[in-house]
Amino acid sequence: MASDNPATAPAVHIIDDDQALRDSLAFLLRTARLEVRSFDSAKTFLDALPDASLGCVITDIRMPDMSGLDLLRRLKELKVGVPVIVITGHGDIALAVEAMKIGAADFFEKPFNDDQLVASVRAALQQQQDQTKRDAERAEIEHRISTLSARQKDVLVGLIEGRANKQIAFDLGISPRTVEIYRANLMNKMQADSLSDLVRMALVVQMLGSD
């Protein structure tokens, strides 16, 4: 059972069947002015999704019913991109390496250095915040593209591929002047200040392929 009330704010989600360790970690992180939620099993954490997907996770590698490795695999299946920090006991390095291969952001052996753990947690929280911003930007650009007409999209593709107005006009069977009008309208709809801005947006939504 979770020891804190569900919340939608970013938090450090501590998952461990050892209450003493949960309480110790919670105290450490709250002292560092971080929001904390605690769970006595991976299942209770999963039951709290999607609310618990904001923030990062600290989980023990060895737990009954569902281990830290099992949790990582399940989060991957669910496409939940919360960063996970794994706590391991002495002699569990092989499991920790396996966790990193599955997608863990970091791992710490017991006994761990408090300052290093807090620093890792802050890095994980920043990592998710940055990813959230990137996802929001991508969604906004995709929305802007969806407002373009089919012909405006054709011109957009020509522009981000580096073709001149005359070449785009020839390819589409329209006049260069018409291309200029489409270009002005799509720049306005895309809220782009320059051609380089359009190219950057195309890269964000992967409209440009890599060689």
N, C-alpha and C positions, 0 to 999 in steps of 0.2 A: 504494500500500500504506500502511496506517496505521502511524504511527511509534510508537504506544503500544498497549499491550494493551487489549482491550475491557474496559469496566467499566460497571456499572449505576449508579454514583454520578453525580450531576449534574456536568457538566463543560462547559468551553468547547471546542467542536469546531472546530478551525482547518482550513479547506479551501482549499488553494492549490497550484498546480503548481510554484511557486517555493519551493524548499527553504530558501533564505536567509530569505525573508520568513516562512515557517512557523516557523523556528527563532527568529527575532527576536521574533515575536508570542508564541511559547511562553515565551520567557525573560521577556518583559514581564509576562505574565499569571501565571506561576509566582512571580515576584517579588512580585506582589500577592496571593499565597497562594490562587490559584485553581487548580482541577484542570483539566488540559489534555489533549486528545487531538488528534493531527494526522493529516490525510489529504491525499494528493497529488492527489486528484480527487474530484469529486462522486459518481462511481460507487462508489468505495471507502467513502465515507461512507454512501451508501444501502444498501450491502451489510451495514453494521454495524447497521442498524435491526433490532429496535426498541431495542436497548441504547443507541444513540446519540441517542435521542429525549429523553433527560434532559439538561437544561442549555440551552445556546444555541449558535448557529453563527456563526462569522465566515467569510465566503467572499469570494473575489475575484470581481468581476463578469465578468471575461474569463478563461476557461480553455478549453483544448482539449476536444473531445468533448462535455462538458456545461458550459454556462456557469452563472454564478450565477443568472441569470434562469431558465434551464431547471430548475435545482435548486429554486428557489422554486415554480415551477409544479408540479413533481413532488411536492414535500412537500404542496402544497395538494391534489393529487389523492389522495394517500395519507392525507389528514387527519391529518398529523403536525404538532402544534401547537408545535413548537420555535421560539423566537424567532430570527430571522436578522438579523445585522448584515452589511452589504455594504461591501466595500472597493473603491473605484474609482480609476482612474487619472485624470490631468488630461484634461479634455474629455469625461468620461463622465457628466456630470450628467444628461443625458437618460436614460441607462440607469439611473442611480440613482433617478430619479423614477419610472421604470417599475417598478423593484424595489419601491419603497414602495407603489405602486398594487397590486402583486401580494400584498403582505403583509409586506415587510421591516420590521423594527422600527426600523432606523436605517441610515445610511450615512456613510462617511468617505472623503474624498479623500486620496490619497497626496500628500505626506507628511502623516500625521495626528498630532494631539496625543495623546501617550501617556495623559495623565491623563483626557482626555475619552473616549478609547476604553475605558479601564478602568471609568470611571463608567457608560458605556453598557452594558458587559457586565454589571456588577452590577445595573443596572436591569432588563436582560433576564432575568437569572437570578431576580430577585425576582418579575418578571412571571409566569414559568412556575411558580414555587413557589406564588404566590397562586392561579393557575389550577388547579394540582393540588389545592390545598385545597378550592377551590370544586367541583371534579369529585367529590372524595371525599364532600363534604357532600351533594351532589345524589344520589349513589348511595346513601348511607345513608338519606336521606329517602324515596327511591323504594322502598327495601327495607322501610321501616316501613309505607308505604302498602300494599305488597303483602301485609302480614299482616292488613290490615283485611278484615272481611266486606263483602259487597256493601252491606248496610244501613248499616254503619258508614261506608262511603265516601259513601253518599247524605247522611248526616248531616254528614259532613265538608264536603262541597260546600256544603250549606246554611249551615254556620257561616262558612266563609270568604267566602261571598257576602253575609254580614251579616244573615242572617235570624234572627229570634228563635226560641226553642225551639217556641213555639206555632205559628208559621208553618211551621216544618219539619215539625211533627207533622201539621198540616193537609195539607200538600203530600204527605206520605208515607202518610197515612191511618192514623196510629198516635197513641197518646196522648202528651201532653207528658212524662209521667213516663217513658215508654219512651225518648223522645228523650234525656232526662237520663241514663238508664242507658247508652245508646249513646255519648253524649257523654263520659261519665266513662271508659268503656272505651277509646274511640279516643284520648282525651287521654293515657291511660296508655301505649297502644301506640305513639303518636307521640312519646312522651317530651316532651310540650309542657307548659310551666309555665303558659301563659295562652293566651287566644284570639289575642292579638297574635303569640305564638310560632307558632301554627298558620298564621296569615296569612303570616308571614315564610317558613315552610317552603313554603307554596303558591307564593309568588313565586319561590323558588329552583327549584322543579320546573315552574314556569310553568303552574300550575293556574288562576291568575287571569289573565284576558285584560286587555289595555289598551284604554282607550277611544279 
